[in-house]
Amino acid sequence: MMQKSPSCEELPFLAMAKSLASSLPSPSPSPTHLHTSASVPTVDVEVSIGSGQTFFGYYVQYDMGLTCPVTHRTWRVAKRYSEMLAFRTMTLAHMNAVASVHLEEALGLPFPKKHMDAEKPHVIAARIKGFEAFVGHLLALYTDVRASGATAMEEALATFLAVPEDVRRVVFEPAPTCLVGDDDCTICLDAFEHADLAVAGAILKLPCGHCFHRDCLHDWCNRAMTCPVCRGPISQITALYEAHSD
């Protein structure tokens, strides 16, 4: 007979943990890993109960709401603490394979410790805050590796974060050299700058070839899924980044 998992209402320590987490500061990387980096996507972490072969017959599960920084597509993924720790350990072993500020900062964050009493509210609260920061950097790292061509890390991140197929289909390519200085975003009328290209996907190109600031295009697409200039359909977007010479 399958054992019924306790509901959140039956386990008030979950609500207490969420309340404690809201009062905790976000963890920061250690001083040796501090960089001036791009903004990190916000991750919303909720806690729930999963059933499984554990001593209590249930375990604490961390349900994370993710948003693609390029497309603004949202989705959720659920992980146990053991899965988070295993992925961090794997990533640490491959740290030298990818050059990314977000990877350095993700691994420089203080990671929540193992505890025998994993259901204690203060333990869950610390894990909520730690996972918000850690997974936020992983999501930003996924964009970095898409632009750099680090396919092994890209695949590992896409699988761990359960990246949706439509997000995985976004194309990344170097921006044309004439974009900065010769072109501007026709939505906000501001010229494209090198600083825009420092973040992969901050400038997006449509199938028709017209380019726009990511945030400008997202606002536009809330009204119409056509190019603001030529009215061509938006069937695909290409995320541009600044190519670095070897």
N, C-alpha and C positions, 0 to 999 in steps of 0.2 A: 504493500500500500504506500503510495507516494505521500510523503510528509508535506503538509501545507506550510509555506514560508510565512513567518510572522509579517503582518502588515506594518507600515510605518506608524500607524496609529497605536499599534501594540508595543512599539519600541520608541518611546519618547526621547531616548538618548540621541536619535537622529536629528530631531528638531533642536535639541540643546546644542548639538555639534554645529549645526548650521548657524545658530545664533552666535556661538563662540567664534566661528570662522569669520563672521562679518566684522568682528572687532580686532582681528589680527592684522598686522601689517603684511604686505606682500613681500616675500623673500627676495633678496637681491644677490647677484653673483658675488663671489669672493673678490677682494681687491685685486688679486692677480688676474682676474678675468674681466675686469671692468672695461668697457668700450663705449664709445658714442655710437649707438646703433640705431637702426630704424625702429619705428614703433612695433610693438608686439601685439598680435591679434588678441582680443579679449576671449577668454574661455570661461563659460558658465558651468560650474560643477555642482551637481546635485548628488545626494546620496540616496540609495535605495537598498533593498534587501534581495539577494539572490539565494536560491536553494542549491545545495550541492552536498558532496560527501565531505563534510567537515564535522568537527566535534559537536557543534551546536545544531548541525543540519541546515545552517544558513551562513551567509557571509555578507559583509558590507561591500557594496558595489558603488563605484563612482561613475555617474552618468554625466558626460561632458558634452556641452553644446558648442560646436565649432562653426566658424564662419570663414569661408575662403577669402583671403585678403584681395584676391584679384576679381572674382565674380560676385562676391557677397552671398554666395550659395551657402545655406545653413544645413547642418545635419548633426546627429548625435551618435556618440560611441560610448559604450560602457566598458569599464576595465576594473579589475581587482588590483589591490596593492601589489600582489605578487607579479602580475603582468607588467605593471609600470616599472617595478624594480628590475625585472628581467630585460626589458627593452632598454632601460638606461645602461645596464651593464653591457649589453651588446653594443650600444652606441659608443660607449667609452672605449671599447676594444678597437673600434674603427675610427677613432677621433682624427688620426693623422691622414685619413683618406679623403677628407673633405675640408676645404678651407672656407669657413663660415663663422662670422661673428655670433650668429644665433646658436650654432653648435657649441661654441666655446662658452657662451653664457648659459645655455641650458645645462651643460655639465658642470658649470661653476656654481650653480644654485645649490643651496643646502637642501639635500633630498630628505624627505620624511624618513625617520628611522623605523626599524622593525620593532614591534611591541607584542608581547604575549597577550595583553588585553587590548586587542584591536578594536573592540567595540566601545572603548572609553570615549566620551565626547571630546576630550581635549586631544586625543590621538586622531580622531576623525577630522576635527577642525584643522589641525596642522597639515593633514594630508590634503584636505580641500584646497588650502592656500598654496601648498607646494605644487599640487597638480595643475592649478590654474596657471602658475608661472611656467612650469616645465613644459606643459603641452602647448602653451602659447608660443614658446620658442620653437617647439617642434613644428608647429604649423607654419611659422615664418621660415624655418629651415627647409620645409618642403618646397616653398617657392624658390629659395636659393638654389637648391640642387636641381630643380627643373631647368633653371637658367644655366647652370654650370655643366650639365650633362653627366652628373654623378649618378648613373643609372641604378647601381646596386643600393645606394642609400635611398634614392627616390622610391624604389620598389618597396623597401623595408618600411619607410614612412607611410606610403600610400596604404599598405596592408594594415599597419598598426593603427593608423588614424581612420581606417575605413573610408578613405577619400572616394566620393561618388564618381561614377564614370564620366559624367559631364564635366566635372572639375579636372579629371585626369586628361581629358581631351583638349584642354586649353593649350594652344601652341605658344612656345616661347622662342623668340628670335632676337638677334642684335638689332638695335635701332639703326636706320640709315644715317650716315654721317651728316647728311644735310638737314636732319630734323631739327637740331638745336641751332637757333640763329636764323633759319630760313622758314620756319613754320610756327604756327600757334594753334591753340585750342579754340575752335570757332564757337564753343559754348561759353567759355568765360573770357575769351579774347586775350588771355595771357600767353606770352611766348613760352615755348618749351625750353627748359634749362637742363644743364648737365645734372643738377641735383635731382631732377625728376627721374632721370634714368638710373640713379644710384640704387633705387629700389625697383627690382624686377616687377613689372606689371603696373607701375604707377602711371604709365602711358599705355593706352590700348589702341590697337589698330583693327579696323573693321575689314570685312572682305573686299569692300570697295576701295580700300587703301587710305581712307581718311583716319586721322589719329586724334585722340582726345585724352585729356586727363581722366584717370580712372573714376574719381569721385564725380566729376562733371558728367561722364557718360552714364554712371549708375543713376544719377538723378534724372537724366533725360529718359532712360529706359523705363522709369516708373510711369512715364506718359506715353511712350511710343517705342516699339522695337524696330525702328528704322533709323538709318543714318541721319543725323541732324543736317547734313549738307546736301546729300543727293537723294535721300529717302530710300536708299537701297536697303533690303532686309538684313537684319543682324542675325545671321545664321551661325556665325563663328566669331570669336575674338582672339586676337593675338597679343600676348603680353610682351612688351618691348623692354630691353635692358641695354645698358651701355657695354659694348664689346671692349674688352681690354686686350691690348696688343701684348704678345709674348715677349 
